[in-house]
Amino acid sequence: MTCQNCVRHVKEAITEVPGVKSVEVSLETATAKISSTLDLDRGALKTAVQEAGYAILD
């Protein structure tokens, strides 16, 4: 991510994943803090971020 627009895209992508209650994305640390229900699909999170055009660093 290189700008606040990237942060917005990632946040929107993650927010659309079923089970996500809220998300905070940090440009400075390139991380996302996610509040979710217990049945959150981590694979769906990864796919959503990748489909938005961003890489996942494990």
Secondary structure, 3 states (H helix, E strand, C coil): CCCHHHHHHHHHHHHCCCCEEEEEEECCCCEEEEEECCCCCHHHHHHHHHHCCCCCCC
